[in-house]
Amino acid sequence: GSDMRQPMKQAIRDRFEDIELSKEQLDELTARFAAEEPAPAKKPAWLRVPAVAAAMIVLAIGGLFSTQVYQSHQDQVLLQSIAEEVADNHLKLKPLEVQGDDLPSVLGYFTNLDFQLLASPRITANSGDRLLGGRYCTIQGIDAAQLRVAASDGTLSTWYEATLPADELIRIPEWDAGGQPAEFVVRGVDIRIWQENGIVFAEAKAAGQ
């Protein structure tokens, strides 16, 4: 810019005065230097952002990415914990507290829960599936309903309905509008976990069945 050009002109004069150029020669030389100095190109608007603001933008983007990674990790930790608990309950096959093949009637047994169970058609969706009954259990320390279903070939699956605090519920994928359940294999048990209308569902059955 003009502030830098003046000292440069003076430096040229000082340098060439040492080799005894005439004033006219010095004037011509400095004029030629000024004419050939490229004009500063106008920076795009985004390059004119002050350095501090640019650094803040970079930090904000980095912070957002870190938050998403942390959130994803926390989601996975919760889902894995539920999967471990569900697999453990499935393998124990504790005695049923209520028996029956009518889903609404069996769900009516669970009067001590502080949430409304859902008669999801997924529970006996496969041809030949038959509800055997249910029992109380816990998921993440919260009372839940466990249902047992027999497939046409006699293999058993257990289904769970539970509720979770809002900050944990948001970590459970919704199985609708294109969403898919989280899937795990724990100790030879296939597990799917999802939520419907704010209720957490889990299904457990022998892997490969």
C-alpha positions as a Markdown table, in Angstrom:
| # | Residue | x | y | z |
|---|---|---|---|---|
| 1 | Gly | 0.0 | 0.0 | 0.0 |
| 2 | Ser | 1.0 | 3.7 | 0.0 |
| 3 | Asp | 2.6 | 3.4 | 3.5 |
| 4 | Met | 5.0 | 0.8 | 2.4 |
| 5 | Arg | 5.7 | 2.3 | -1.0 |
| 6 | Gln | 7.2 | 5.6 | 0.4 |
| 7 | Pro | 9.9 | 3.8 | 2.5 |
| 8 | Met | 10.6 | 1.6 | -0.6 |
| 9 | Lys | 11.1 | 4.7 | -2.8 |
| 10 | Gln | 13.4 | 6.2 | -0.2 |
| 11 | Ala | 15.4 | 2.9 | 0.0 |
| 12 | Ile | 15.8 | 2.9 | -3.7 |
| 13 | Arg | 17.0 | 6.5 | -3.7 |
| 14 | Asp | 19.4 | 5.8 | -0.8 |
| 15 | Arg | 20.8 | 2.7 | -2.6 |
| 16 | Phe | 21.4 | 4.3 | -5.9 |
| 17 | Glu | 22.6 | 7.6 | -4.6 |
| 18 | Asp | 25.6 | 5.5 | -3.4 |
| 19 | Ile | 26.4 | 4.8 | -7.0 |
| 20 | Glu | 26.0 | 8.5 | -8.0 |
| 21 | Leu | 22.9 | 8.4 | -10.2 |
| 22 | Ser | 21.6 | 11.8 | -11.2 |
| 23 | Lys | 18.3 | 13.1 | -9.7 |
| 24 | Glu | 16.6 | 12.6 | -13.1 |
| 25 | Gln | 17.7 | 9.0 | -13.3 |
| 26 | Leu | 16.6 | 8.4 | -9.7 |
| 27 | Asp | 13.2 | 9.9 | -10.5 |
| 28 | Glu | 12.8 | 7.8 | -13.6 |
| 29 | Leu | 13.7 | 4.6 | -11.7 |
| 30 | Thr | 11.4 | 5.2 | -8.8 |
| 31 | Ala | 8.5 | 6.1 | -11.2 |
| 32 | Arg | 9.1 | 2.9 | -13.1 |
| 33 | Phe | 9.0 | 0.9 | -9.9 |
| 34 | Ala | 5.7 | 2.5 | -8.9 |
| 35 | Ala | 4.2 | 1.8 | -12.3 |
| 36 | Glu | 5.2 | -1.9 | -12.3 |
| 37 | Glu | 4.1 | -2.6 | -8.7 |
| 38 | Pro | 1.0 | -4.8 | -8.9 |
| 39 | Ala | -2.2 | -3.3 | -7.5 |
| 40 | Pro | -3.4 | -5.3 | -4.5 |
| 41 | Ala | -6.2 | -7.7 | -5.8 |
| 42 | Lys | -9.5 | -7.2 | -4.1 |
| 43 | Lys | -10.1 | -10.1 | -1.7 |
| 44 | Pro | -13.3 | -12.1 | -1.8 |
| 45 | Ala | -15.6 | -11.1 | 1.1 |
| 46 | Trp | -14.9 | -14.4 | 3.0 |
| 47 | Leu | -11.1 | -13.7 | 2.9 |
| 48 | Arg | -11.7 | -10.2 | 4.4 |
| 49 | Val | -13.1 | -11.8 | 7.6 |
| 50 | Pro | -10.8 | -10.8 | 10.4 |
| 51 | Ala | -8.4 | -13.5 | 11.6 |
| 52 | Val | -10.1 | -13.8 | 15.0 |
| 53 | Ala | -13.5 | -14.2 | 13.5 |
| 54 | Ala | -12.2 | -16.8 | 11.1 |
| 55 | Ala | -10.6 | -18.7 | 14.0 |
| 56 | Met | -13.9 | -18.6 | 15.9 |
| 57 | Ile | -15.7 | -20.1 | 12.8 |
| 58 | Val | -13.2 | -22.9 | 12.6 |
| 59 | Leu | -13.5 | -23.6 | 16.3 |
| 60 | Ala | -17.3 | -23.6 | 16.1 |
| 61 | Ile | -17.3 | -26.1 | 13.3 |
| 62 | Gly | -14.8 | -28.3 | 15.1 |
| 63 | Gly | -16.8 | -28.1 | 18.3 |
| 64 | Leu | -20.0 | -29.1 | 16.4 |
| 65 | Phe | -18.2 | -32.1 | 14.9 |
| 66 | Ser | -16.8 | -33.1 | 18.3 |
| 67 | Thr | -20.3 | -32.8 | 19.9 |
| 68 | Gln | -21.8 | -35.0 | 17.2 |
| 69 | Val | -19.0 | -37.7 | 17.7 |
| 70 | Tyr | -19.6 | -37.5 | 21.4 |
| 71 | Gln | -23.4 | -37.8 | 21.0 |
| 72 | Ser | -23.0 | -40.8 | 18.6 |
| 73 | His | -20.7 | -42.5 | 21.2 |
| 74 | Gln | -23.1 | -41.9 | 24.0 |
| 75 | Asp | -26.0 | -43.3 | 21.9 |
| 76 | Gln | -24.0 | -46.4 | 21.2 |
| 77 | Val | -23.1 | -46.9 | 24.9 |
| 78 | Leu | -26.7 | -46.7 | 25.9 |
| 79 | Leu | -27.9 | -49.0 | 23.2 |
| 80 | Gln | -25.2 | -51.6 | 23.9 |
| 81 | Ser | -26.1 | -51.5 | 27.6 |
| 82 | Ile | -29.8 | -52.2 | 26.8 |
| 83 | Ala | -28.7 | -55.0 | 24.4 |
| 84 | Glu | -26.6 | -56.7 | 27.1 |
| 85 | Glu | -29.5 | -56.5 | 29.6 |
| 86 | Val | -32.0 | -57.8 | 27.0 |
| 87 | Ala | -29.8 | -60.7 | 26.0 |
| 88 | Asp | -29.3 | -61.6 | 29.7 |
| 89 | Asn | -33.1 | -61.7 | 30.3 |
| 90 | His | -33.7 | -63.7 | 27.1 |
| 91 | Leu | -31.2 | -66.4 | 28.0 |
| 92 | Lys | -32.6 | -66.8 | 31.6 |
| 93 | Leu | -36.1 | -67.5 | 30.4 |
| 94 | Lys | -37.6 | -66.9 | 33.8 |
| 95 | Pro | -41.2 | -68.3 | 34.4 |
| 96 | Leu | -44.0 | -66.3 | 33.0 |
| 97 | Glu | -46.3 | -64.4 | 35.4 |
| 98 | Val | -49.2 | -64.2 | 33.1 |
| 99 | Gln | -50.1 | -66.6 | 30.3 |
| 100 | Gly | -52.3 | -66.1 | 27.2 |
| 101 | Asp | -52.2 | -65.5 | 23.5 |
| 102 | Asp | -54.3 | -62.4 | 23.3 |
| 103 | Leu | -52.0 | -59.4 | 23.3 |
| 104 | Pro | -54.4 | -56.8 | 24.8 |
| 105 | Ser | -55.3 | -59.1 | 27.7 |
| 106 | Val | -51.7 | -60.0 | 28.5 |
| 107 | Leu | -50.7 | -56.3 | 28.4 |
| 108 | Gly | -53.6 | -55.6 | 30.8 |
| 109 | Tyr | -51.7 | -57.6 | 33.5 |
| 110 | Phe | -49.0 | -54.9 | 33.8 |
| 111 | Thr | -50.9 | -52.5 | 36.0 |
| 112 | Asn | -47.8 | -51.4 | 38.0 |
| 113 | Leu | -46.1 | -49.6 | 35.2 |
| 114 | Asp | -46.2 | -45.8 | 35.0 |
| 115 | Phe | -46.5 | -45.8 | 31.2 |
| 116 | Gln | -49.0 | -47.1 | 28.7 |
| 117 | Leu | -48.0 | -50.3 | 26.9 |
| 118 | Leu | -48.6 | -50.4 | 23.2 |
| 119 | Ala | -50.2 | -53.4 | 21.4 |
| 120 | Ser | -47.7 | -53.2 | 18.6 |
| 121 | Pro | -48.6 | -55.5 | 15.6 |
| 122 | Arg | -44.9 | -56.2 | 15.2 |
| 123 | Ile | -44.9 | -58.5 | 18.2 |
| 124 | Thr | -46.7 | -61.3 | 16.4 |
| 125 | Ala | -46.2 | -60.1 | 12.9 |
| 126 | Asn | -44.8 | -63.3 | 11.4 |
| 127 | Ser | -47.1 | -66.0 | 10.3 |
| 128 | Gly | -47.4 | -68.7 | 13.0 |
| 129 | Asp | -46.1 | -66.5 | 15.8 |
| 130 | Arg | -48.0 | -67.1 | 19.0 |
| 131 | Leu | -47.9 | -65.0 | 22.2 |
| 132 | Leu | -47.3 | -67.2 | 25.3 |
| 133 | Gly | -47.6 | -64.6 | 28.0 |
| 134 | Gly | -45.4 | -62.1 | 29.9 |
| 135 | Arg | -43.7 | -61.1 | 33.1 |
| 136 | Tyr | -42.2 | -58.0 | 34.7 |
| 137 | Cys | -38.6 | -57.2 | 34.2 |
| 138 | Thr | -36.4 | -54.0 | 34.3 |
| 139 | Ile | -34.6 | -52.1 | 31.6 |
| 140 | Gln | -31.9 | -49.7 | 32.8 |
| 141 | Gly | -33.3 | -50.0 | 36.3 |
| 142 | Ile | -36.8 | -49.1 | 35.2 |
| 143 | Asp | -39.8 | -51.5 | 35.5 |
| 144 | Ala | -40.7 | -52.9 | 32.1 |
| 145 | Ala | -42.8 | -55.6 | 30.5 |
| 146 | Gln | -41.3 | -58.7 | 28.9 |
| 147 | Leu | -43.4 | -60.8 | 26.5 |
| 148 | Arg | -42.6 | -64.2 | 25.2 |
| 149 | Val | -43.5 | -65.4 | 21.7 |
| 150 | Ala | -43.2 | -68.8 | 20.1 |
| 151 | Ala | -42.5 | -69.0 | 16.3 |
| 152 | Ser | -44.2 | -71.7 | 14.2 |
| 153 | Asp | -41.0 | -73.9 | 14.6 |
| 154 | Gly | -41.1 | -73.6 | 18.4 |
| 155 | Thr | -38.2 | -71.1 | 18.7 |
| 156 | Leu | -38.7 | -68.4 | 21.3 |
| 157 | Ser | -38.3 | -64.7 | 21.2 |
| 158 | Thr | -38.7 | -62.2 | 24.0 |
| 159 | Trp | -40.1 | -58.7 | 23.5 |
| 160 | Tyr | -39.7 | -55.7 | 25.8 |
| 161 | Glu | -41.6 | -52.5 | 26.3 |
| 162 | Ala | -40.1 | -49.8 | 28.5 |
| 163 | Thr | -39.8 | -46.1 | 29.1 |
| 164 | Leu | -36.7 | -44.0 | 29.6 |
| 165 | Pro | -35.9 | -40.5 | 30.8 |
| 166 | Ala | -36.2 | -37.9 | 28.0 |
| 167 | Asp | -32.4 | -37.4 | 27.7 |
| 168 | Glu | -32.0 | -41.2 | 27.1 |
| 169 | Leu | -35.1 | -41.7 | 25.0 |
| 170 | Ile | -33.7 | -39.3 | 22.3 |
| 171 | Arg | -30.8 | -41.8 | 21.9 |
| 172 | Ile | -33.2 | -44.6 | 20.8 |
| 173 | Pro | -33.9 | -44.7 | 17.0 |
| 174 | Glu | -37.5 | -44.5 | 15.8 |
| 175 | Trp | -38.7 | -47.4 | 13.6 |
| 176 | Asp | -40.9 | -45.4 | 11.3 |
| 177 | Ala | -40.6 | -42.9 | 8.4 |
| 178 | Gly | -37.6 | -44.7 | 7.1 |
| 179 | Gly | -35.8 | -45.1 | 10.5 |
| 180 | Gln | -34.4 | -48.5 | 11.4 |
| 181 | Pro | -33.9 | -50.2 | 14.7 |
| 182 | Ala | -30.4 | -50.6 | 16.2 |
| 183 | Glu | -29.2 | -54.2 | 15.8 |
| 184 | Phe | -26.8 | -56.1 | 18.0 |
| 185 | Val | -25.6 | -59.7 | 18.5 |
| 186 | Val | -24.8 | -60.4 | 22.1 |
| 187 | Arg | -23.8 | -63.9 | 23.3 |
| 188 | Gly | -25.5 | -65.6 | 20.4 |
| 189 | Val | -28.7 | -63.5 | 20.7 |
| 190 | Asp | -29.9 | -61.2 | 17.9 |
| 191 | Ile | -31.3 | -58.0 | 19.3 |
| 192 | Arg | -33.2 | -55.1 | 17.8 |
| 193 | Ile | -33.9 | -51.9 | 19.7 |
| 194 | Trp | -36.2 | -49.0 | 18.7 |
| 195 | Gln | -38.9 | -46.7 | 19.9 |
| 196 | Glu | -42.5 | -46.2 | 18.9 |
| 197 | Asn | -44.6 | -43.3 | 20.2 |
| 198 | Gly | -42.1 | -42.7 | 23.0 |
| 199 | Ile | -42.1 | -46.4 | 24.1 |
| 200 | Val | -38.8 | -48.3 | 23.9 |
| 201 | Phe | -39.1 | -51.7 | 22.3 |
| 202 | Ala | -36.6 | -54.5 | 22.1 |
| 203 | Glu | -36.7 | -57.9 | 20.5 |
| 204 | Ala | -34.4 | -60.8 | 21.3 |
| 205 | Lys | -34.1 | -64.2 | 19.7 |
| 206 | Ala | -31.4 | -66.8 | 18.9 |
| 207 | Ala | -29.0 | -65.5 | 16.3 |
| 208 | Gly | -29.9 | -66.7 | 12.8 |
| 209 | Gln | -33.5 | -67.5 | 13.6 |
